[in-house]
């Protein structure tokens, strides 16, 4: 499938590129040292239509394609990887609320997300494990005309910054499957909520951390989708975000490659530019090849989504392969800069640390490969193999 942006898509891309290069690139490392996202920057992106362009027009979006969202996020990540999380959560969480929350909640919150005025987080991962997302422990118990939430969510992006969070909780009793899991839209100003943030090695402005819920009351109208069946219904949105995550990582890697091409043409050794040495130019040629192929995979996946075709396996491919490969590319760029590349004067180390987190977040490579295998041979075949292995033990 040949991907060629339309005129409108190209206009969005150019707007994002111009904003990213002029407003974001120079201060990337300075912002990366902060533990909070710049709210003024969010509002500026919102004013330019760079947050949630794929969201419905009735909620303040532009009703654009998934491909358009991908074009924007790659350009923002090229200049500031952490700023691109705004696009990621805007499309993922804005879409989740627009589709599954009550009309009143959607109408109140989604336009504010698009405008860069509000951030909606995701409360899914828990301390006992992130990959087994369906085996939740946080409980929601009936209380009058609503529910009371008790438990902890961890590894939440914008844990202390999110204005609201979609919290997944167990409503159907104890279990280790997705059955009995419901989702609630929770205003993070509610009584009984406390939050912390982690001192991560990268993505500090995203402010990953934990949120604690102590008898937090939410009314019935805050339940999203269908009681006890929210997990499978809402999680399908992650096929979208995984392709966007791939483009986030690709944007950062492309920036390092572009900078390295420029450096090896200027830097001389043994009387000739470094670019003349195959040991220098070949790794960059390989990187360009990988980036081109990975970009096609991401936009192919988004194109499948736009045409309502299955894309779960392709999204999982984007999620496991791109963060890993982009880290390798950025690492090679750092090395090609020699001793200078090892300093904090250049942004390669920052990009590496930032991208590295997405080898973990939103599902590890092992989980994504399992998803791909299930799509190819079916869940029953995987379960059969697991039982056979257990029997051998």
C-alpha positions in Angstrom: 0.0 0.0 0.0 1.5 3.3 -1.1 1.0 6.1 1.4 0.7 9.6 0.1 -0.7 12.4 2.4 -3.6 14.5 1.0 -3.3 18.2 0.8 -5.1 18.7 4.1 -2.9 16.1 5.8 0.2 17.7 4.5 -1.0 21.1 5.8 -1.5 19.6 9.3 2.0 18.1 9.0 3.6 21.4 8.0 1.8 23.2 10.8 3.1 20.7 13.3 6.6 20.7 11.9 6.8 24.5 12.0 5.5 24.7 15.6 7.9 21.9 16.6 11.0 23.4 15.1 10.3 27.0 16.1 8.7 26.5 19.5 9.9 23.2 20.9 13.2 22.0 19.6 15.6 24.5 21.3 14.2 23.9 24.8 13.7 20.2 24.6 16.4 19.2 27.1 15.5 22.1 29.4 11.9 21.0 29.6 13.0 17.3 29.9 14.5 18.1 33.3 11.2 19.3 34.7 8.6 17.1 36.4 5.6 18.8 34.9 4.4 19.5 31.4 4.1 23.1 30.3 0.4 24.0 30.3 0.9 27.1 28.2 2.5 24.8 25.5 -0.6 22.6 25.7 -2.9 25.5 25.0 -0.8 26.7 22.2 -0.9 23.3 20.5 -4.6 23.1 21.1 -5.1 26.5 19.4 -3.3 25.2 16.3 -5.5 22.1 16.1 -2.6 19.8 17.0 -4.4 17.8 19.8 -6.9 15.2 19.0 -7.6 16.2 15.3 -9.2 12.8 14.9 -11.8 13.5 17.5 -15.4 14.2 16.5 -16.3 17.7 15.4 -19.2 17.8 17.9 -16.7 17.6 20.7 -14.3 20.2 19.3 -12.2 17.9 17.2 -11.8 18.1 13.4 -13.0 14.7 12.5 -9.7 14.0 10.8 -8.2 10.6 10.1 -5.9 8.5 12.2 -3.2 9.1 9.6 -3.4 12.8 10.3 -2.9 12.3 14.0 0.1 10.2 13.1 1.6 12.8 10.9 1.3 15.4 13.7 2.7 13.2 16.5 5.8 12.3 14.5 6.6 16.0 13.9 6.1 16.9 17.5 8.3 14.0 18.8 11.0 15.0 16.3 11.5 18.2 18.3 10.3 17.2 21.8 9.5 13.6 22.6 7.7 14.4 25.9 5.5 17.0 24.3 4.2 14.3 21.9 2.6 12.6 24.8 0.0 15.3 24.7 -1.1 14.2 21.2 -1.0 10.5 22.3 -3.2 11.0 25.3 -5.4 13.5 23.5 -6.3 11.1 20.8 -6.4 7.9 23.0 -8.2 9.3 26.1 -10.2 11.9 24.2 -11.5 9.1 21.9 -12.1 6.8 24.8 -14.3 9.4 26.6 -16.0 10.6 23.4 -17.1 7.0 22.6 -17.8 5.4 26.0 -18.5 8.1 28.6 -21.9 9.7 29.1 -22.9 12.5 26.7 -22.7 15.1 29.4 -19.2 14.1 30.5 -18.0 13.8 26.9 -19.4 17.2 26.0 -17.8 18.9 29.1 -14.4 17.3 28.9 -13.4 16.4 25.3 -13.5 19.9 24.0 -11.2 21.0 26.8 -8.8 18.2 25.9 -8.7 19.3 22.3 -8.1 22.9 23.4 -5.2 21.9 25.6 -7.0 23.0 28.7 -7.4 19.6 30.4 -5.5 16.3 30.5 -7.2 13.0 31.0 -5.0 10.1 32.3 -5.4 6.4 32.2 -5.6 4.3 35.4 -4.9 0.7 34.3 -1.6 -0.7 35.6 -1.4 -1.8 39.2 1.6 -2.7 41.5 1.2 -6.4 41.1 1.8 -6.2 37.4 1.3 -4.2 34.3 1.2 -6.9 31.6 -1.6 -8.8 33.3 -3.9 -5.8 32.9 -7.1 -7.8 33.2 -6.1 -9.2 36.7 -7.1 -6.0 38.5 -7.2 -5.6 42.3 -8.6 -2.1 42.6 -12.2 -2.6 43.6 -15.4 -0.6 42.9 -18.2 -1.5 45.3 -21.8 -0.3 45.2 -22.6 2.7 47.4 -26.1 4.3 47.0 -26.4 5.7 43.5 -22.8 5.2 42.7 -19.6 3.4 43.6 -16.7 3.6 45.9 -13.2 3.0 44.6 -10.4 1.5 46.7 -6.9 0.6 45.6 -3.9 1.8 43.8 -3.0 2.5 40.2 0.6 2.9 39.2 2.9 3.8 36.3 0.3 6.4 35.3 1.3 9.1 32.9 0.6 12.6 34.3 -0.2 11.0 37.7 -0.1 14.3 39.6 -1.1 16.4 36.6 -4.1 14.7 35.1 -7.4 16.6 35.6 -9.4 13.4 35.3 -8.6 9.7 34.8 -10.3 6.8 33.3 -10.0 4.2 36.1 -10.4 0.5 35.4 -11.8 -1.4 38.5 -13.1 -4.8 39.4 -16.8 -4.7 39.9 -17.6 -8.4 39.3 -15.8 -10.0 42.3 -12.3 -11.5 42.4 -10.8 -12.9 39.3 -7.9 -12.8 36.9 -9.8 -12.2 33.6 -11.3 -9.2 31.9 -14.8 -10.3 32.9 -16.0 -8.3 35.9 -13.9 -5.2 35.0 -15.6 -1.8 34.6 -14.3 1.7 33.8 -15.1 4.9 35.5 -14.5 8.5 34.6 -13.0 10.1 37.8 -12.3 13.8 38.4 -8.9 13.8 40.2 -10.1 16.5 42.5 -12.4 14.1 44.3 -11.9 13.5 48.0 -9.9 10.5 48.9 -7.4 10.6 46.0 -3.7 11.1 46.6 -0.9 10.9 44.0 2.9 10.5 43.8 5.4 10.7 40.9 8.5 8.6 40.1 11.9 10.0 39.5 12.3 8.2 36.1 15.5 8.3 34.0 13.4 9.7 31.1 10.1 11.3 30.2 10.2 13.3 33.5 7.6 15.9 32.3 5.1 13.1 31.7 5.3 12.6 35.5 4.7 8.9 35.7 3.6 7.8 39.2 0.9 6.3 41.4 -2.6 7.3 42.4 -4.3 6.0 45.6 -8.1 5.7 45.9 -9.5 5.6 49.4 -13.3 5.3 49.4 -13.5 7.6 46.4 -17.2 8.0 45.5 -18.2 8.2 41.8 -21.8 8.4 40.7 -23.4 5.9 38.3 -23.2 8.3 35.4 -19.4 8.1 35.6 -19.3 4.5 34.6 -18.1 4.1 31.0 -19.2 1.4 28.5 -21.0 -1.6 30.1 -20.6 -2.8 33.6 -18.3 -5.8 34.0 -17.5 -5.7 30.3 -15.5 -2.5 29.8 -12.1 -4.0 29.5 -12.5 -5.6 26.1 -14.7 -2.8 24.7 -12.4 0.0 25.6 -9.0 -1.6 25.2 -9.5 -1.8 21.4 -8.5 1.8 21.4 -4.9 0.7 22.2 -4.5 -0.5 18.6 -4.6 3.2 17.7 -2.2 4.4 20.4 0.3 1.7 19.7 0.8 2.9 16.1 1.1 6.5 17.4 3.7 5.3 20.0 5.7 3.9 17.1 5.6 7.3 15.3 6.6 9.0 18.5 9.7 6.9 18.8 10.4 7.2 15.1 10.3 11.0 15.3 13.0 11.1 18.0 15.2 8.6 16.1 14.9 10.6 12.8 16.0 13.7 14.6 19.1 12.0 15.9 19.9 10.6 12.4 19.4 13.9 10.7 21.8 15.6 13.2 24.3 12.9 12.8 24.3 13.1 9.0 25.1 16.8 9.4 27.8 16.2 12.0 29.7 13.5 10.0 29.9 15.8 7.0 31.4 18.7 9.1 33.7 16.6 11.2 37.1 15.6 9.7 39.5 12.8 10.5 42.6 11.9 8.6 42.0 14.8 6.3 38.6 13.8 5.1 35.0 14.2 6.3 33.8 11.3 8.5 30.9 10.7 6.1 33.5 9.4 3.6 34.2 6.4 5.8 31.9 3.4 5.3 32.1 2.5 9.0 30.4 5.8 9.6 28.0 6.2 6.7 26.8 2.6 6.5 25.2 2.6 10.0 23.3 5.8 9.1 22.3 4.3 5.7 20.9 1.3 7.6 19.1 3.6 10.0 17.4 5.5 7.2 16.3 2.1 5.7 14.8 1.0 9.0 13.1 4.3 9.6 11.6 4.3 6.1 10.2 0.7 6.6 8.9 1.4 10.1 7.2 4.6 9.0 5.4 2.6 6.3 4.3 0.0 8.9 2.9 2.7 11.2 0.9 4.5 8.5 -0.2 1.2 7.0 -1.6 0.4 10.4 -3.4 3.7 10.8 -4.7 3.4 7.2 -6.2 0.1 8.1 -7.9 1.7 11.1 -9.3 4.5 9.0 -10.8 2.0 6.6 -12.3 0.0 9.5 -10.1 -3.1 8.8 -8.5 -5.3 11.5 -5.2 -4.0 12.6 -4.5 -5.5 16.0 -1.4 -7.5 14.9 0.0 -4.6 12.9 -0.4 -2.3 15.9 1.4 -4.8 18.2 4.2 -4.9 15.6 4.5 -1.1 15.8 4.6 -1.2 19.6 7.3 -3.8 20.1 9.6 -3.2 17.1 9.8 0.6 16.9 10.8 1.5 20.5 13.5 -1.2 20.5 14.9 -0.3 17.0 14.7 3.5 17.6 16.7 3.1 20.8 19.3 1.2 18.9 19.4 3.9 16.2 19.7 6.7 18.7 22.5 4.8 20.5 24.4 4.5 17.2 24.0 8.2 16.6 25.4 9.0 20.0 28.5 6.7 19.4 29.1 8.3 16.0 29.5 11.7 17.7 32.4 10.3 19.6 33.3 11.8 23.0 31.1 14.8 22.3 28.1 12.5 21.9 28.6 11.3 25.5 28.0 14.8 26.9 24.7 16.4 27.9 25.3 19.2 25.4 23.7 17.0 22.8 20.2 15.6 23.0 20.9 11.9 22.0 21.1 10.7 25.6 17.9 12.4 26.4 16.1 10.9 23.4 17.4 7.5 24.3 16.2 7.7 27.9 12.8 9.0 26.8 12.2 6.4 24.1 13.5 3.6 26.3 10.4 3.9 28.6 8.2 2.9 25.7 9.9 -0.5 25.6 8.0 -1.1 28.8 4.9 1.2 28.9 1.7 0.2 27.1 2.9 -3.4 26.9 6.3 -5.0 26.6 7.7 -6.6 23.5 6.9 -10.1 24.9 3.2 -9.1 25.3 3.0 -7.6 21.8 4.5 -10.7 20.3 1.9 -12.8 22.1 -0.8 -10.5 20.7 0.6 -11.1 17.2 0.7 -14.8 17.7 -2.9 -14.9 18.9 -4.0 -13.0 15.9 -2.2 -15.4 13.6 -3.2 -18.8 15.2 -5.9 -17.9 17.6 -6.2 -17.7 21.4 -7.1 -21.4 21.7 -3.9 -22.5 20.1 -1.8 -20.4 22.5 -3.7 -21.8 25.5 -3.2 -25.3 24.2 0.5 -24.8 23.9 0.6 -23.4 27.5 -1.3 -26.4 28.9 1.0 -28.8 27.0 4.1 -27.1 28.5 2.6 -27.2 32.0 1.9 -30.9 31.6 5.5 -31.6 30.6 6.7 -30.0 33.8 
